[in-house]
Structure formats: C-alpha cells, structure tokens
Amino acid sequence: MNFVKRGHTNKYIASSLNKSTDTIKYHLKRIYRKLGAENRVRAINKYNELINPKLIWIKTIL
C-alpha cells in the first residue's frame, strides 16, 4: 500500500517490483475487497485508519 499511498500508478508499481500490471491490479483488487473499499482513495483512508487508530477518534470529535 505504500506505493499506492505515494500516488504511484499500477505501471510504476509493476516495474518497480518486476511484476506485470495485471498482477498488481489483481492484488490491489484483493486488498480493496479486504479493506471494504471501492477505490484507491477509500483504500488508502481505511489503510491509514488501521495503521493509526487515533485517526478514527479524531474524525469522530471533529
């Protein structure tokens, strides 16, 4: 998810990891599904909430 958080494209991620773009798409779709996210932005938000639970608390008080 760090590549995704930094805004990298599937093509860039694939070339960096020596994988095909189809492989990256497949794995990202699985990650999105596990996070319950429909797209990259929501996946990043949910990932950040899992990594830093204080964000959830801050959002509830604002």
TIVEX-210529 format. One record per residue: residue in three letters; x, y, z of N, C-alpha, C, O in turn. Coordinates in Angstrom, 3 decimals, m for minus. Example, Ala and Ser with C-alpha at 12.3 -4.5 7.8 and 13.67 -1.06 7.14 Angstrom:
# residues 2
ALA 13.190 m5.690 7.800 12.300 m4.500 7.800 13.200 m3.300 7.800 14.236 m3.319 8.465 $
SER 12.850 m2.250 7.080 13.670 m1.060 7.140 12.900 0.030 7.870 13.409 1.138 8.039 $
# end
This chain:
# residues 62
MET 0.816 m1.192 0.000 0.000 0.000 0.000 0.862 1.259 0.000 0.368 2.338 m0.326 $
ASN 2.111 1.146 0.351 2.950 2.349 0.374 3.102 2.965 m1.010 3.120 4.188 m1.146 $
PHE 3.211 2.131 m2.032 3.283 2.665 m3.398 1.994 3.414 m3.730 2.024 4.506 m4.298 $
VAL 0.876 2.817 m3.371 m0.426 3.411 m3.659 m0.577 4.727 m2.892 m1.047 5.723 m3.443 $
LYS m0.172 4.722 m1.610 m0.262 5.938 m0.793 0.548 7.080 m1.399 0.170 8.247 m1.287 $
ARG 1.649 6.742 m2.033 2.503 7.769 m2.641 1.989 8.227 m3.995 2.573 9.118 m4.612 $
GLY 0.907 7.628 m4.461 0.289 8.068 m5.707 0.864 7.437 m6.965 0.634 7.933 m8.068 $
HIS 1.608 6.349 m6.812 2.203 5.699 m7.981 1.154 4.927 m8.778 0.180 4.415 m8.227 $
THR 1.378 4.859 m10.073 0.475 4.124 m10.958 0.753 2.628 m10.867 1.797 2.198 m10.376 $
ASN m0.209 1.849 m11.355 m0.009 0.399 m11.400 1.212 0.051 m12.249 1.970 m0.863 m11.924 $
LYS 1.388 0.788 m13.330 2.524 0.536 m14.226 3.851 0.765 m13.500 4.783 m0.027 m13.635 $
TYR 3.927 1.848 m12.733 5.153 2.148 m11.985 5.406 1.087 m10.911 6.534 0.625 m10.737 $
ILE 4.341 0.707 m10.190 4.478 m0.315 m9.146 4.962 m1.619 m9.761 5.856 m2.272 m9.223 $
ALA 4.371 m1.995 m10.888 4.751 m3.239 m11.563 6.217 m3.225 m11.977 6.930 m4.206 m11.770 $
SER 6.664 m2.132 m12.554 8.063 m2.081 m12.995 9.014 m2.068 m11.803 10.104 m2.635 m11.878 $
SER 8.622 m1.437 m10.721 9.466 m1.396 m9.522 9.605 m2.765 m8.875 10.650 m3.087 m8.309 $
LEU 8.550 m3.571 m8.960 8.547 m4.891 m8.326 8.834 m6.029 m9.311 8.792 m7.203 m8.944 $
ASN 9.124 m5.670 m10.557 9.370 m6.662 m11.616 8.202 m7.633 m11.759 8.394 m8.844 m11.870 $
LYS 6.991 m7.082 m11.752 5.764 m7.857 m11.939 4.978 m7.247 m13.088 5.290 m6.146 m13.544 $
SER 3.970 m7.952 m13.552 3.126 m7.409 m14.620 2.070 m6.490 m14.011 1.744 m6.595 m12.828 $
THR 1.544 m5.594 m14.834 0.487 m4.701 m14.343 m0.758 m5.504 m13.976 m1.485 m5.134 m13.054 $
ASP m1.007 m6.596 m14.692 m2.154 m7.450 m14.357 m2.006 m8.045 m12.959 m2.988 m8.156 m12.225 $
THR m0.794 m8.426 m12.591 m0.546 m8.964 m11.250 m0.805 m7.902 m10.191 m1.410 m8.187 m9.158 $
ILE m0.352 m6.689 m10.443 m0.567 m5.591 m9.499 m2.061 m5.308 m9.363 m2.563 m5.154 m8.250 $
LYS m2.777 m5.238 m10.488 m4.220 m4.993 m10.450 m4.936 m6.079 m9.654 m5.819 m5.786 m8.847 $
TYR m4.556 m7.326 m9.881 m5.169 m8.449 m9.183 m4.997 m8.299 m7.670 m5.962 m8.419 m6.916 $
HIS m3.779 m8.038 m7.238 m3.507 m7.946 m5.808 m4.148 m6.704 m5.184 m4.636 m6.760 m4.055 $
LEU m4.150 m5.597 m5.904 m4.799 m4.395 m5.372 m6.302 m4.602 m5.230 m6.890 m4.152 m4.246 $
LYS m6.931 m5.268 m6.183 m8.368 m5.551 m6.078 m8.665 m6.399 m4.842 m9.660 m6.175 m4.153 $
ARG m7.801 m7.368 m4.568 m7.971 m8.206 m3.378 m7.811 m7.387 m2.104 m8.556 m7.570 m1.141 $
ILE m6.835 m6.483 m2.105 m6.618 m5.610 m0.938 m7.833 m4.710 m0.739 m8.322 m4.562 0.381 $
TYR m8.323 m4.108 m1.825 m9.503 m3.239 m1.737 m10.682 m4.011 m1.152 m11.386 m3.510 m0.275 $
ARG m10.890 m5.223 m1.639 m12.003 m6.047 m1.163 m11.862 m6.334 0.330 m12.835 m6.243 1.078 $
LYS m10.652 m6.679 0.761 m10.433 m6.973 2.180 m10.625 m5.739 3.053 m11.074 m5.849 4.194 $
LEU m10.293 m4.582 2.531 m10.481 m3.341 3.273 m11.914 m2.827 3.181 m12.299 m1.929 3.930 $
GLY m12.705 m3.390 2.269 m14.074 m2.918 2.056 m14.099 m1.586 1.335 m14.972 m0.754 1.582 $
ALA m13.138 m1.384 0.439 m13.010 m0.120 m0.285 m13.317 m0.327 m1.766 m13.013 m1.373 m2.339 $
GLU m13.929 0.695 m2.372 m14.290 0.607 m3.784 m13.201 1.161 m4.700 m13.181 0.857 m5.893 $
ASN m12.297 1.970 m4.149 m11.282 2.595 m4.993 m10.019 2.892 m4.181 m9.955 2.624 m2.981 $
ARG m9.015 3.451 m4.865 m7.721 3.732 m4.235 m7.826 4.684 m3.055 m7.223 4.454 m2.007 $
VAL m8.585 5.745 m3.227 m8.679 6.765 m2.175 m9.286 6.172 m0.907 m8.766 6.371 0.191 $
ARG m10.381 5.448 m1.067 m11.013 4.838 0.110 m10.120 3.763 0.719 m10.089 3.603 1.939 $
ALA m9.400 3.031 m0.112 m8.474 2.015 0.402 m7.373 2.669 1.230 m7.017 2.171 2.298 $
ILE m6.843 3.765 0.748 m5.797 4.483 1.481 m6.341 4.982 2.818 m5.675 4.851 3.845 $
ASN m7.542 5.551 2.811 m8.148 6.036 4.050 m8.345 4.909 5.058 m8.023 5.064 6.236 $
LYS m8.868 3.789 4.604 m9.091 2.656 5.502 m7.771 2.070 5.989 m7.653 1.675 7.149 $
TYR m6.791 2.015 5.113 m5.457 1.529 5.493 m4.868 2.431 6.571 m4.328 1.941 7.563 $
ASN m4.966 3.736 6.387 m4.446 4.679 7.380 m5.147 4.511 8.724 m4.507 4.612 9.771 $
GLU m6.450 4.258 8.707 m7.184 4.041 9.949 m6.718 2.778 10.664 m6.662 2.739 11.893 $
LEU m6.384 1.747 9.893 m5.881 0.516 10.507 m4.490 0.713 11.102 m4.175 0.183 12.167 $
ILE m3.672 1.478 10.403 m2.306 1.718 10.854 m2.288 2.670 12.042 m1.495 2.495 12.967 $
ASN m3.158 3.674 12.021 m3.180 4.684 13.069 m4.611 4.852 13.583 m5.335 5.723 13.101 $
PRO m5.031 4.033 14.553 m6.407 4.089 15.046 m6.799 5.440 15.640 m7.991 5.726 15.752 $
LYS m5.850 6.269 16.017 m6.172 7.588 16.553 m6.881 8.447 15.524 m7.633 9.351 15.888 $
LEU m6.652 8.178 14.226 m7.329 8.949 13.183 m8.839 8.787 13.274 m9.581 9.739 13.033 $
ILE m9.294 7.606 13.617 m10.735 7.354 13.741 m11.285 8.214 14.868 m12.330 8.844 14.710 $
TRP m10.598 8.247 15.997 m11.029 9.035 17.139 m11.066 10.518 16.798 m12.010 11.217 17.166 $
ILE m10.058 10.996 16.105 m10.002 12.413 15.724 m11.174 12.756 14.800 m11.799 13.805 14.958 $
LYS m11.475 11.878 13.838 m12.583 12.128 12.916 m13.920 12.200 13.645 m14.799 12.960 13.239 $
THR m14.087 11.428 14.708 m15.361 11.411 15.419 m15.571 12.674 16.237 m16.712 13.081 16.452 $
ILE m14.498 13.302 16.700 m14.669 14.507 17.505 m14.721 15.775 16.668 m15.119 16.828 17.166 $
LEU m14.328 15.688 15.408 m14.366 16.878 14.538 m15.672 16.981 13.882 m15.904 17.912 13.111 $
# end
